[in-house]
Amino acid sequence: MNDIETICANSYRNFHVRGFDYLCLSRTLELTRKVYFFDGDLAHLPELVIPHNHRYAFVTTVMAGAVRNRTYFSIGDGDGARLSKYMFHSSRYDRFSYRTPLNGGDGFTWEREEFLVEEGRSRVFTRGDYYRSRADQIHTLNIRCEGTVLLLEQFADELPIDVPTQAWRRVGSRVPPSLDGLYDRMTPDHARHRIEQFLNLVGNAYGVPTSW
């Protein structure tokens, strides 16, 4: 477990969207443990962020509240057979490459249009449930109630740091999504508040220091 200064250096408020706190408990090349807190009006959004993939695989455990993990697969214009098969279940999206500002990147860049098909097996996960995600899995979250808390165990990167991931937004504008007002550093006081909240949910199973 890291000290409070290291935790704050790797933790953020308004992470991806306002009202989303990201508390990083520990980080190594092989395993990162982080806790996501969702407050305010996020439970009223149809999706937390636009569908996207990752550079790593991870396991998510619901510590409080409820979340729907919505998953998709993509179909390019050149794949006529699959597009014909899923034409009544697909929607056209703008595909963007994404280079995270957390690694010095410049955000979103439009690439092309694609079709996405939402997979029918998405479900709502509640306290104690967990699910696994591949690095290349396209997904988004639907937060089902205020105060939802998720623990993520993130495994080693499967892509080099200079290779972007992708995100998809319904067609309509190729202007990249804005990142203004996001990725604020977490203060020590707020980090302590989130750590206490996490400890109240799980006890000290993850070796979190009880005093700073």
Secondary structure, DSSP 8 states (H G I E B T S, - for coil): ---HHHHHHT-EES-SSTTEEEEEEEE-SSEEEEEEEE-GGGGGSS-SS--B--SEEEEEEEEESEEEEEEEEEE-TT-HHHHHHTTTTEEEEEEEEEE-GGGT--EEEEEEEEEEEE-TT--EEETT-EEEE-TT-EEEEEE-STTEEEEEEEEEESS-TTS-EEEEEESS--S----TT--EE--HHHHHHHHHHHHHHHTTTT---S--
